[in-house]
Amino acid sequence: MDSAFDLAHFWDADKLAALFAGLPVGVVVHGLDGRIVSANRSALEIIGLSLDEITGKTSTDPDWQTIREDGSPYPGAEHPVAICLAGGAPVRNAVMGVKRRTNGDLRWLQIDANPLRVDGEMVGAYSCFRDITQRKQLQEQLDMALLGANLGTYDADLQTGGVNVNARYLDILGYAPGELEMSVAEWMARIHPEDFPRIKTTYDHVLASPIRYVNNEYRLRHKNGGWVWLLDSGRVLKVDERGEAVRIAGTQMDITARKQAELALQESEARYRTVVESAPVAMVIYVDQRVAMANPACVKLFRAGSEQELLGRDIWSLSSPECHPLVRQRIERAMLRGEENPVAELEIQCLDGTRLPVEGVSVPIEYRGGRALHIIMTDATPRKQADALLRQQREAAEQALALQVAYQTVAGIAHELNQPLNALTTLGEAAERQASQSPELPPRLRQTIAGMVGAARRAGGVLGELIGVLRQPAALGGIARLDHLVDEVMAQTRAALSFKGNVDVHLPPEPVWVAGDATQLEKVLLNLVRNAIEACRGQNTPGHIVIEAHCSDAVAVITVTDNGPGVDPVRQPDLFQPFASKKPGGTGMGLAIGRALVESLGGRLWHEPANGGGARFCLQLPRVQPAESA
């Protein structure tokens, strides 16, 4: 045991109670009869009830408002604690929806239930749960966001049995890149015998049913012969014509430390240091505002090489100066008044100089005969990233609302104007016919009548075009041949647009087919060419526009480049936003609608400065094969 940490002087009942109360996860303790006997503060905050309200209740109490993931009621007899008490075995990763009484909103919980034993005899059970509401709501958008640093990734072809993995995946199993050839058969052979039946049943069900996600914990054999606990989060990416999965990809997280901590929690008080060392959250103890103990998760959080690098450092050097007033306030509350500090967001100063947002709670404790501050922290970066994604979605919804309001406004105006315009056009056409039959009328009067009819027709056409511009595009199916698409755009350009400059077209010699309705794609490309022509007008040099296409096996990229003044850098961030146009008479919708349509086809539309000045707009579309050659 580390001589710097004396368990006998630190972990008494009071300290266990303080840690229990301050844990950032909800913990509820049940007796052998299933009735609740205790709960920590995090549990009460998550479920929105007081300790008095839940004490004595069981999982079968009719007052609980709980549901399954499919929306059906969650029977009390199937509660993880009830199952654990009946069988004496842990229950992992149960998901339950709980309606909070305080405000009526629905919170989703991930629950683990474990037997509680004293001297080897089972005396009850305890459940640990986390609020996963945000994760559940954003699961669809963030499924693959975990593919990043320190996560193993895999991509399995279930037809060939081949599996592509990254270097981190191999490192988790103790192998260097190229040292282990992964396959479906190799993966199955490495699963722990105790886990294999459960994992095989789960995957067989997922691969042959409408459920397309997996989230399992199991053990794989390490190179040294030991076992590594993994959290496997996967998603079916491709199915065959029978609806059966043929490709699945996902991530592997090494959760060995967490699993070890879970097992250690069932041990006696003498092994509590192991729990602290293995905890997945950062824990640090400050004595006289200096670090006296830091667990491995805390060492990693502060980007230190070892615990020794943190020992003796003061709390001020490990927190950003902007947070010092809040840190001082929380120290006074804990050390002078003996009160626990609730969860708060702070910014720590890592040893490499970087700053990191964290969420933490702190409680006063006795440590080696003196007063100390125990802080539990987690990295707040994932939550802040989720918040940023929510803000983006909110902004997108606001833009969609603005488009809808604009469309409804113009549609209302058009409705009011169409009838008098139609009447004006009809009367004008009648006057025009009468004038043609009356040779005695002056020619100038005939011209005036013809001009009136033409103006009325143009006004009706303008209203129709404006409604068409504001209407949100709906991607149509089909495919389009690239050279035919460009030829049609050039024909419309020559017929409707006056341009005295040069337009050069460079396309691949072989036919190239792309996804999308030809008419819609023509509108997008024609808008880019029209913008380029307008940008070239008024320049001292002759206008020059180049339309090019570059293709790979998967995509085709069409570029429209002009030698105009280019896009003002101030406008670039809002270039594709609705109503952002600064052109006289422009609606500011062409680029916004074009991008929405292209992205709905799985493509991209972006702007970049052209070499030597001017602007370049790039349209990327997926390549497809025509039916006769598919």
Buried (B, 14 or more C-beta within 10 A) or exposed (E): EEEEBBBEEBBEEEBEEBBBBBBBBBBBBBBEEBBBBBBBBBBBBBBBBEEEBBEEBBBEEEEBBBBBEEEEEBEBEBBBBBBBBEEEEBBBEBBBBBBBEEEEEEBBBBBBBBBBBEEEEEEBBBBBBBBBBBBBEBBEEBBBEBBEEEBBBBBBBBEEEEBEBBEBBBBBBBBEEEEBEBBBEEBEEBBBEEBBEEBEEBBEEBBEEEEBBBBBBBBBBBEEEEBBBBBBBBBBBEBEEEEEBBBBBBBBBBBBBBBBBBBBBBEEBEBBBBBBBBBBBBBBBBBEBBBBBBBBBBBEBBBBEEBEBBBEBEBBEBBBEEBEEBBEEBBEBBBEEEBBBEBBEBBBBEBEEEEBBBBBBBBBBBBEEEBBBBBBBBBBEBBEEBEEBBEEEEEEEEBEEEBEEBBEEBBEEBEEBBEEBEEBBEEBBEBBEEBEEEEEEEEEEBEEBBEBBEBBBEBBEEBEEBBEBBBEBEBBEEBBBBBEBBEBBBEBBEEEEEBEBEBEBEBEEEEBBBBBBBEBBBBBBBBBBBBBBBBBEEBEEEBBBBBBBBBEEEBBBBBBBBBBEBBEEEEBEEBBBBBBBEEEEEBBBBBBBBBBBBEBBEBBBEBEEBEEEBBBBBBBBBBBEEEEEE
